[in-house]
Amino acid sequence: MANLAIKSENHKQLMLLPPSYEELVPTTHPVRVVDAIINKLDIKEIENSYKGGGNSCFNPKTMLKILIFAYLNNVHSSRKIEQQLKENVLYMWLSGGIKPDFRTINYFRSKRLKNRISDIFTKVVELLHENGFVSLNVQYIDGTKIESMANKYTFVWRCSIEKYDIKLKEKTRIILKQIQEQINFEEETDTELVDVDDFKDRVKKINKSLENKEVTKKIQNKIKKVEVEHIGKMQTYKEHLDKMEERNSYSKTDNDATFMRMKEDAMLNGQLKPGYNIQIATENQFITNYAIYQRPADTLTLIPFLKLFKERYGVQSTTVVADAGYGSEQNYEYLFNEDITPYVKFNYFHSEQKKKYKNNPFLPANLYYNEKENYYICPMGQHMRFVRQERRKSDTGYVSTISIYQAERCDGCPLRCKCHKSKNNRVIEVNHILNQYKTQIRELLNSPTGLYHRSKRPIEPESVFGHIKNCGKFRRFQLQGLKGTEIEFGLKAIAHNIRKMALLWDKFIFSAIFKLKKRLSLFTELSRDYYMVKLSIL
């Protein structure tokens, strides 16, 4: 048997010329892409936030590189980033050997990037646009919910607060009325007690009238209880409602977070947790726009989201693709008025294409409508006459016009049990404007271009969310409030875009170097631009 040969090793071996970080970092590693991209950005707004003078500070660009590369590698904790700067060669190369502690890292992230991360994200996307990665002509829009850093048992619900507030105010009115009768309160009491300030004024007037009177201890205790306990609770309820604004709930430990049903619950039962609704727009799986909303539903986020896109880049996309969660009359009206081609589904778009839906003669959508004389015909041949119009206002103030139609006589109809369950004649509500929009949307979605966008939508924003939440382990924010979540998701979005660019770089750069001279004519204009940019970076 031959002797086993083992390579020699000596941990204490000294080197005449120690290796540099440059030699230890591969040429095509994503860390070089992060370094090249951030070096091209103008971050004067961050630099101007420093006062100057005193001790020297860490380079803002270097700090930004560290954070983005950390989020690219799914390291979100400032303490873990500090650890990587001491142990990881890639972080050492990127930082140039500096080692800021976790407090410095967290301060830069939460304070220096506040109200500035969105601008940095925009500049990165503009760089992608200049180099042909995205055209900004199409937006694939979708949303997801990410849990807040707040505790899940710190909820405050609007319905409970309003209920308790009404009961407390009614109870306090009765007590004050009894006190006024017992002390022969002579001032006018016509003012209705509605707000907490009204109760404070009434108690103040009662106390003023009792200055020169002798009252029992029982009445004094009642007044004191109203003044301290009842009015104190009213003030607390008012503060809760002020923090909620238009929402139905909020968290005590993160006032900006709203309780939403999370699909990723460990028990798979959709538990309510404090979180935020994250909206993104993608193209070629690059994130081109993002926003944080407190509303759980996606419908009311579309218009402000599209306006934000236009504010970022000064132009609006010609095409918008989204699922049925964004289909509404208000959204369709905005999209068509802005000359945007909407491939946005509506509720029952897929259901109406099934035989069960088409063959159901009792559905309002399947009833025959005489547009000229404005009436519907039920399955038994009866006319359903127009009764009236109603104007209904949504939560955002948008007004829809609903037409009401009623059958003339349903008594004795053999199909009544299948048609409706009302004791009176059948009534249907129709939104003709929305139906017109649905007809246009249906034609767009079933066109060849619509089929292409419908097939591409599931692999655009949904795959991006999969990379961020599942592969990226980004399921919970670590910073508090809307500003904090905007910073964190902004860093994650920038890191995602750079990772995507680095993957393309790693995939094509060597073949580009080999083929660029011999087969340059066979490359598309977009590919030539792309490879030339990469070669210039190298």
C-alpha positions as CSV (number, residue, x, y, z in Angstrom):
1,M,0.0,0.0,0.0
2,A,1.4,3.4,-1.0
3,N,2.1,6.0,1.6
4,L,-0.6,8.7,2.0
5,A,0.6,12.1,0.9
6,I,-0.8,15.0,2.9
7,K,-0.2,18.6,2.0
8,S,1.7,20.6,4.6
9,E,-0.1,23.4,6.5
10,N,1.1,26.0,8.9
11,H,-1.4,28.5,10.4
12,K,1.4,30.6,11.7
13,Q,3.4,30.8,8.4
14,L,4.4,34.4,7.7
15,M,4.2,35.8,4.2
16,L,6.6,38.3,2.6
17,L,3.8,39.8,0.4
18,P,0.3,39.1,1.9
19,P,-2.5,38.6,-0.7
20,S,-4.7,41.6,-1.4
21,Y,-8.5,41.5,-1.2
22,E,-8.6,42.1,-5.0
23,E,-7.0,38.7,-5.6
24,L,-9.5,36.9,-3.4
25,V,-12.7,38.3,-5.1
26,P,-13.7,36.5,-8.4
27,T,-14.0,38.8,-11.4
28,T,-17.7,38.0,-12.0
29,H,-18.9,38.0,-8.4
30,P,-22.0,40.1,-7.7
31,V,-20.1,42.2,-5.2
32,R,-18.3,43.8,-8.1
33,V,-21.6,44.7,-9.7
34,V,-22.8,46.4,-6.5
35,D,-19.5,48.3,-6.4
36,A,-19.7,49.4,-10.1
37,I,-23.4,50.4,-9.9
38,I,-23.2,52.5,-6.7
39,N,-20.1,54.2,-7.9
40,K,-22.1,55.5,-10.9
41,L,-24.9,57.0,-8.7
42,D,-25.1,60.6,-7.6
43,I,-25.9,60.6,-3.8
44,K,-25.4,64.3,-3.1
45,E,-28.6,64.3,-1.0
46,I,-27.1,61.8,1.4
47,E,-23.8,63.6,1.5
48,N,-25.5,66.9,2.2
49,S,-27.1,65.5,5.3
50,Y,-23.7,65.4,7.0
51,K,-22.9,68.6,8.9
52,G,-19.2,68.4,8.4
53,G,-16.3,69.2,10.7
54,G,-15.3,67.2,13.7
55,N,-14.1,63.6,13.4
56,S,-14.0,61.9,10.0
57,C,-17.0,59.9,8.9
58,F,-17.4,56.8,6.8
59,N,-17.9,57.3,3.1
60,P,-21.7,57.4,2.4
61,K,-21.2,55.4,-0.8
62,T,-19.3,52.7,1.0
63,M,-22.0,52.5,3.7
64,L,-24.6,52.2,1.0
65,K,-22.7,49.5,-0.8
66,I,-22.4,47.5,2.4
67,L,-26.1,47.7,3.1
68,I,-27.2,46.8,-0.4
69,F,-24.7,43.9,-0.6
70,A,-25.9,42.6,2.8
71,Y,-29.6,42.7,1.7
72,L,-28.5,41.0,-1.6
73,N,-27.1,38.1,0.6
74,N,-30.2,38.1,2.9
75,V,-28.4,39.6,5.8
76,H,-30.8,42.2,7.3
77,S,-29.6,42.6,10.9
78,S,-27.1,45.4,11.6
79,R,-25.3,43.2,14.1
80,K,-24.9,40.4,11.5
81,I,-23.6,43.0,9.0
82,E,-21.0,44.1,11.5
83,Q,-20.0,40.5,11.9
84,Q,-19.7,40.0,8.1
85,L,-17.4,43.0,7.9
86,K,-15.0,41.3,10.3
87,E,-15.1,37.8,8.9
88,N,-16.2,37.9,5.2
89,V,-13.5,38.7,2.5
90,L,-16.2,40.0,0.1
91,Y,-17.4,42.6,2.7
92,M,-13.8,43.5,3.5
93,W,-13.1,44.1,-0.2
94,L,-16.3,46.1,-0.7
95,S,-15.7,48.3,2.4
96,G,-12.0,48.8,1.8
97,G,-11.3,47.3,5.2
98,I,-13.4,49.7,7.3
99,K,-15.4,48.1,10.1
100,P,-18.3,50.3,11.3
101,D,-20.2,48.9,14.3
102,F,-23.8,47.9,14.2
103,R,-25.0,51.3,15.7
104,T,-23.3,53.2,12.9
105,I,-24.8,50.9,10.3
106,N,-28.3,51.1,11.8
107,Y,-28.0,54.9,12.1
108,F,-27.0,55.3,8.5
109,R,-29.9,53.0,7.4
110,S,-32.6,54.5,9.5
111,K,-31.6,58.2,9.5
112,R,-29.4,58.9,6.5
113,L,-31.5,56.9,4.1
114,K,-34.8,58.3,5.4
115,N,-36.8,60.0,2.6
116,R,-33.8,59.3,0.2
117,I,-33.9,55.6,-0.5
118,S,-36.7,56.1,-3.1
119,D,-34.5,58.5,-5.1
120,I,-31.6,56.0,-5.1
121,F,-33.9,53.2,-6.3
122,T,-35.2,55.5,-9.1
123,K,-31.6,56.2,-10.2
124,V,-30.8,52.5,-10.3
125,V,-33.8,51.8,-12.5
126,E,-32.9,54.7,-14.8
127,L,-29.5,53.1,-15.1
128,L,-31.2,49.8,-16.1
129,H,-33.3,51.7,-18.6
130,E,-30.3,53.4,-20.2
131,N,-28.6,50.1,-20.7
132,G,-31.6,48.3,-22.2
133,F,-32.6,46.1,-19.3
134,V,-36.1,47.7,-19.0
135,S,-38.2,49.8,-21.3
136,L,-40.6,51.3,-18.7
137,N,-43.4,50.8,-21.3
138,V,-45.2,48.1,-19.4
139,Q,-45.9,47.4,-15.8
140,Y,-46.8,44.1,-14.3
141,I,-48.4,45.0,-11.0
142,D,-49.1,42.9,-8.0
143,G,-49.1,43.2,-4.2
144,T,-48.2,41.1,-1.2
145,K,-48.3,41.6,2.6
146,I,-45.3,41.6,4.8
147,E,-45.4,41.5,8.6
148,S,-44.5,44.5,10.7
149,M,-41.9,44.4,13.5
150,A,-44.8,44.9,15.9
151,N,-46.1,42.3,18.3
152,K,-49.2,40.5,16.9
153,Y,-51.1,40.8,20.2
154,T,-51.1,44.7,20.3
155,F,-54.2,45.2,18.1
156,V,-56.6,48.1,18.5
157,W,-59.9,47.7,16.5
158,R,-62.0,50.6,15.3
159,C,-65.4,48.8,15.9
160,S,-64.5,48.1,19.5
161,I,-63.3,51.6,20.2
162,E,-66.3,53.2,18.7
163,K,-68.7,50.8,20.6
164,Y,-67.0,51.5,23.9
165,D,-66.8,55.2,23.3
166,I,-70.6,55.4,22.5
167,K,-71.5,53.5,25.7
168,L,-69.1,55.5,27.9
169,K,-70.5,58.8,26.5
170,E,-74.1,57.7,27.1
171,K,-73.3,56.6,30.6
172,T,-71.5,59.9,31.3
173,R,-74.5,61.9,30.0
174,I,-76.8,60.2,32.4
175,I,-74.5,60.8,35.3
176,L,-74.1,64.5,34.5
177,K,-77.8,64.9,34.1
178,Q,-78.4,63.3,37.5
179,I,-75.8,65.6,39.1
180,Q,-77.4,68.7,37.4
181,E,-80.8,67.8,38.8
182,Q,-79.5,67.2,42.3
183,I,-77.6,70.5,42.5
184,N,-80.2,72.6,40.7
185,F,-77.9,73.5,37.8
186,E,-79.3,76.7,36.4
187,E,-77.2,77.3,33.3
188,E,-78.5,76.3,29.9
189,T,-77.8,72.7,29.0
190,D,-79.1,72.7,25.4
191,T,-75.7,71.9,24.0
192,E,-75.4,68.3,23.0
193,L,-72.5,66.4,24.5
194,V,-70.7,64.8,21.5
195,D,-67.0,65.3,21.7
196,V,-64.7,64.9,24.7
197,D,-64.2,68.7,24.8
198,D,-67.9,69.1,25.3
199,F,-67.8,66.9,28.4
200,K,-64.8,68.8,29.7
201,D,-66.7,72.1,29.3
202,R,-69.8,70.8,31.1
203,V,-67.8,69.4,34.0
204,K,-65.9,72.7,34.3
205,K,-69.2,74.7,34.4
206,I,-70.6,72.3,37.1
207,N,-67.5,72.7,39.2
208,K,-67.7,76.5,38.9
209,S,-71.4,76.5,40.0
210,L,-70.4,74.4,43.1
211,E,-67.8,76.8,44.4
212,N,-70.2,78.6,46.8
213,K,-72.5,75.5,47.4
214,E,-72.4,72.7,49.9
215,V,-72.8,69.3,48.2
216,T,-72.7,65.8,49.5
217,K,-69.5,63.6,49.3
218,K,-71.4,61.3,46.9
219,I,-71.9,64.0,44.3
220,Q,-68.3,65.1,44.7
221,N,-67.1,61.5,44.1
222,K,-69.4,61.3,41.0
223,I,-68.0,64.5,39.5
224,K,-64.4,63.4,40.3
225,K,-65.0,60.0,38.7
226,V,-66.4,61.6,35.5
227,E,-63.6,64.1,35.4
228,V,-60.7,61.7,35.9
229,E,-61.9,58.2,34.8
230,H,-64.6,58.8,32.2
231,I,-63.1,61.8,30.4
232,G,-59.7,60.2,30.6
233,K,-61.0,57.1,28.7
234,M,-62.8,59.3,26.2
235,Q,-59.5,61.1,25.5
236,T,-57.8,57.7,25.1
237,Y,-60.4,56.5,22.6
238,K,-60.1,59.8,20.7
239,E,-56.3,59.3,20.4
240,H,-56.9,55.7,19.1
241,L,-59.3,56.9,16.4
242,D,-56.9,59.7,15.4
243,K,-54.1,57.2,15.0
244,M,-56.2,54.9,12.9
245,E,-57.4,57.7,10.6
246,E,-59.3,55.8,7.8
247,R,-58.1,52.4,8.9
248,N,-60.0,49.7,10.8
249,S,-57.1,48.8,13.1
250,Y,-53.6,49.6,14.1
251,S,-50.8,48.2,16.4
252,K,-49.8,49.8,19.6
253,T,-46.1,49.0,19.0
254,D,-46.1,50.2,15.4
255,N,-48.9,52.7,14.9
256,D,-48.5,52.7,11.1
257,A,-49.1,49.0,10.8
258,T,-52.6,47.6,10.0
259,F,-53.8,44.2,10.9
260,M,-54.0,42.1,7.7
261,R,-54.6,38.4,7.0
262,M,-51.3,36.8,6.2
263,K,-51.2,33.8,3.8
264,E,-47.9,32.6,5.1
265,D,-49.1,31.9,8.6
266,A,-47.4,28.9,10.2
267,M,-50.8,27.2,10.8
268,L,-51.9,28.0,7.2
269,N,-55.2,29.5,8.6
270,G,-54.6,33.1,7.5
271,Q,-54.0,34.6,10.9
272,L,-54.4,38.4,11.4
273,K,-51.1,40.1,12.0
274,P,-49.8,43.7,11.8
275,G,-48.3,44.4,8.4
276,Y,-48.1,46.4,5.3
277,N,-49.4,46.0,1.8
278,I,-46.4,46.1,-0.6
279,Q,-47.1,47.0,-4.2
280,I,-44.5,46.5,-7.0
281,A,-44.3,46.9,-10.7
282,T,-41.9,44.6,-12.7
283,E,-40.6,44.3,-16.2
284,N,-38.3,41.4,-17.2
285,Q,-38.5,40.6,-13.5
286,F,-36.7,43.8,-12.5
287,I,-38.6,46.0,-10.0
288,T,-39.4,49.3,-11.6
289,N,-41.7,50.8,-8.9
290,Y,-42.6,50.0,-5.4
291,A,-44.8,51.6,-2.7
292,I,-46.0,50.8,0.9
293,Y,-49.7,51.0,1.7
294,Q,-51.8,50.6,4.9
295,R,-54.9,49.3,3.1
296,P,-55.2,45.5,3.0
297,A,-57.1,45.5,-0.4
298,D,-55.3,46.2,-3.7
299,T,-58.1,47.9,-5.5
300,L,-57.6,51.4,-4.1
301,T,-53.8,51.3,-4.4
302,L,-53.7,51.2,-8.2
303,I,-54.2,54.9,-9.0
304,P,-51.8,56.4,-6.5
305,F,-49.3,53.7,-7.5
306,L,-49.5,54.7,-11.2
307,K,-49.2,58.4,-10.2
308,L,-46.0,57.5,-8.2
309,F,-44.5,55.8,-11.3
310,K,-45.1,59.0,-13.4
311,E,-43.5,61.1,-10.6
312,R,-40.4,58.9,-10.6
313,Y,-39.6,58.9,-14.3
314,G,-41.6,61.7,-15.8
315,V,-43.4,59.3,-18.2
316,Q,-46.2,56.8,-17.8
317,S,-46.3,53.3,-19.1
318,T,-48.5,52.6,-22.2
319,T,-49.5,49.1,-20.8
320,V,-50.6,48.0,-17.4
321,V,-51.1,44.3,-16.5
322,A,-52.7,43.2,-13.2
323,D,-55.0,40.6,-11.8
324,A,-58.7,40.8,-10.8
325,G,-57.9,42.5,-7.4
326,Y,-57.4,45.8,-9.3
327,G,-60.5,45.6,-11.4
328,S,-63.0,48.4,-10.6
329,E,-65.0,51.2,-12.3
330,Q,-62.8,53.9,-10.8
331,N,-59.6,52.2,-11.9
332,Y,-60.8,51.5,-15.5
333,E,-61.9,55.1,-15.9
334,Y,-58.5,56.4,-14.8
335,L,-56.6,54.0,-17.0
336,F,-58.6,54.8,-20.2
337,N,-58.5,58.6,-19.5
338,E,-54.7,58.4,-19.2
339,D,-54.4,56.5,-22.5
340,I,-53.1,53.4,-20.8
341,T,-54.0,50.1,-22.3
342,P,-55.2,48.1,-19.3
343,Y,-54.9,44.3,-19.3
344,V,-56.6,44.3,-15.9
345,K,-59.0,41.5,-15.1
346,F,-62.3,42.0,-13.3
347,N,-64.2,39.7,-10.9
348,Y,-65.7,36.6,-12.5
349,F,-63.6,37.1,-15.6
350,H,-62.6,33.4,-15.5
351,S,-66.0,32.3,-14.1
352,E,-68.0,33.8,-16.9
353,Q,-66.1,31.6,-19.4
354,K,-67.2,28.4,-17.8
355,K,-70.3,26.4,-19.0
356,K,-71.9,26.6,-15.5
357,Y,-71.9,30.4,-15.7
358,K,-72.9,30.7,-19.4
359,N,-75.7,28.2,-19.1
360,N,-77.2,29.8,-16.0
361,P,-80.2,31.8,-17.4
362,F,-81.0,33.5,-14.0
363,L,-77.8,35.5,-13.7
364,P,-78.3,39.2,-14.4
365,A,-75.4,39.1,-16.9
366,N,-77.2,36.5,-18.9
367,L,-80.6,38.3,-19.1
368,Y,-81.6,39.9,-22.3
369,Y,-81.3,43.6,-22.2
370,N,-83.2,46.0,-24.5
371,E,-81.0,49.0,-24.5
372,K,-83.4,51.2,-26.6
373,E,-86.3,50.8,-24.2
374,N,-84.2,50.1,-21.1
375,Y,-85.6,46.9,-19.7
376,Y,-84.5,43.3,-19.0
377,I,-86.4,40.1,-19.8
378,C,-86.4,37.3,-17.2
379,P,-86.2,33.6,-18.1
380,M,-90.0,33.4,-18.0
381,G,-90.3,36.3,-20.5
382,Q,-91.4,39.0,-18.1
383,H,-90.2,42.5,-18.5
384,M,-88.1,43.9,-15.7
385,R,-88.8,47.6,-15.8
386,F,-86.4,50.4,-14.8
387,V,-87.3,51.7,-11.3
388,R,-84.7,54.3,-10.3
389,Q,-81.1,55.2,-10.2
390,E,-78.9,55.3,-7.1
391,R,-75.6,57.1,-6.6
392,R,-73.3,55.3,-4.3
393,K,-70.0,56.6,-2.9
394,S,-67.0,54.5,-2.2
395,D,-64.5,54.9,0.6
396,T,-62.4,57.2,-1.6
397,G,-65.3,59.4,-2.6
398,Y,-65.8,57.9,-6.1
399,V,-69.5,58.0,-7.1
400,S,-71.0,55.2,-9.1
401,T,-74.4,55.2,-10.7
402,I,-76.5,52.0,-10.2
403,S,-79.7,51.3,-12.1
404,I,-82.4,49.3,-10.4
405,Y,-84.8,47.0,-12.3
406,Q,-87.8,45.1,-10.9
407,A,-89.9,42.3,-12.3
408,E,-93.6,43.1,-12.8
409,R,-95.0,39.9,-11.2
410,C,-93.3,36.9,-9.7
411,D,-96.3,35.4,-8.0
412,G,-97.1,31.9,-9.4
413,C,-93.9,31.7,-11.5
414,P,-92.8,28.1,-11.7
415,L,-89.1,29.2,-11.9
416,R,-89.2,31.5,-8.8
417,C,-87.4,29.1,-6.5
418,K,-84.5,28.9,-8.9
419,C,-84.6,32.6,-9.8
420,H,-84.6,34.4,-6.4
421,K,-85.5,33.9,-2.8
422,S,-87.1,37.3,-2.1
423,K,-90.7,37.5,-0.9
424,N,-91.4,40.3,-3.3
425,N,-90.8,40.6,-7.1
426,R,-87.2,40.1,-8.2
427,V,-84.9,43.2,-8.2
428,I,-81.6,43.5,-9.9
429,E,-78.9,46.2,-9.7
430,V,-76.9,47.0,-12.8
431,N,-73.9,49.3,-13.3
432,H,-74.0,50.0,-17.0
433,I,-70.8,52.1,-17.1
434,L,-68.9,49.3,-15.5
435,N,-70.4,46.8,-17.9
436,Q,-69.2,48.9,-20.8
437,Y,-65.7,48.9,-19.3
438,K,-65.9,45.1,-18.9
439,T,-66.7,44.6,-22.5
440,Q,-63.6,46.6,-23.6
441,I,-61.4,44.8,-21.0
442,R,-62.8,41.4,-22.2
443,E,-61.8,42.1,-25.8
444,L,-58.3,43.3,-24.7
445,L,-57.7,40.2,-22.5
446,N,-58.8,37.7,-25.1
447,S,-56.7,39.4,-27.9
448,P,-53.3,37.8,-28.9
449,T,-51.5,40.6,-27.0
450,G,-53.8,40.1,-24.0
451,L,-53.1,36.4,-24.0
452,Y,-49.4,37.0,-24.1
453,H,-49.5,39.4,-21.1
454,R,-51.8,37.1,-19.2
455,S,-49.4,34.3,-19.6
456,K,-46.4,36.5,-18.6
457,R,-48.0,38.1,-15.5
458,P,-47.7,35.1,-13.2
459,I,-44.0,34.8,-13.9
460,E,-43.3,38.5,-13.4
461,P,-44.3,40.1,-10.0
462,E,-45.2,36.8,-8.4
463,S,-41.7,35.2,-9.1
464,V,-40.1,38.4,-7.7
465,F,-42.1,38.1,-4.5
466,G,-41.0,34.5,-4.3
467,H,-37.3,35.5,-4.6
468,I,-37.7,38.2,-2.0
469,K,-39.9,36.4,0.6
470,N,-38.9,32.7,0.2
471,C,-35.4,32.7,-1.2
472,G,-34.5,36.1,0.4
473,K,-36.0,35.2,3.8
474,F,-37.6,38.6,3.9
475,R,-40.9,38.0,5.7
476,R,-40.8,40.6,8.5
477,F,-39.6,44.2,8.7
478,Q,-37.1,45.2,11.3
479,L,-37.6,49.0,11.1
480,Q,-40.7,50.7,12.4
481,G,-43.4,52.8,10.6
482,L,-44.0,53.7,7.0
483,K,-40.6,55.4,6.6
484,G,-38.7,52.5,8.1
485,T,-40.5,49.9,5.9
486,E,-39.9,52.1,2.8
487,I,-36.2,52.1,3.6
488,E,-36.0,48.3,4.1
489,F,-38.0,47.3,1.1
490,G,-36.2,49.9,-1.0
491,L,-32.8,48.3,-0.1
492,K,-34.3,44.9,-0.9
493,A,-35.6,46.1,-4.2
494,I,-32.3,47.6,-5.2
495,A,-30.5,44.4,-4.1
496,H,-32.9,42.3,-6.2
497,N,-32.3,44.4,-9.3
498,I,-28.5,44.2,-8.9
499,R,-28.7,40.5,-8.3
500,K,-30.7,40.1,-11.5
501,M,-28.1,42.1,-13.4
502,A,-25.3,40.1,-11.9
503,L,-26.9,36.9,-12.9
504,L,-27.2,38.1,-16.5
505,W,-23.6,39.3,-16.3
506,D,-22.3,35.9,-15.0
507,K,-24.4,34.1,-17.7
508,F,-23.3,36.0,-20.7
509,I,-20.1,37.9,-20.1
510,F,-17.7,35.2,-21.1
511,S,-19.5,34.3,-24.2
512,A,-19.8,38.0,-25.0
513,I,-16.0,38.5,-24.8
514,F,-15.4,35.5,-27.0
515,K,-18.1,36.2,-29.6
516,L,-18.1,40.0,-29.7
517,K,-15.3,40.4,-32.2
518,K,-16.3,37.5,-34.5
519,R,-20.1,37.6,-34.5
520,L,-21.0,41.2,-33.5
521,S,-23.3,41.5,-36.5
522,L,-25.5,38.7,-35.2
523,F,-26.2,40.4,-31.8
524,T,-29.3,42.5,-31.4
525,E,-28.9,46.2,-30.7
526,L,-30.0,45.6,-27.1
527,S,-27.5,42.8,-26.6
528,R,-24.6,44.8,-28.1
529,D,-25.4,47.7,-25.7
530,Y,-25.6,45.3,-22.8
531,Y,-22.3,43.6,-23.5
532,M,-20.5,46.9,-24.2
533,V,-21.6,48.2,-20.8
534,K,-20.4,45.0,-19.1
535,L,-17.0,45.1,-20.9
536,S,-16.6,48.8,-19.9
537,I,-17.1,47.8,-16.3
538,L,-14.5,45.1,-16.5
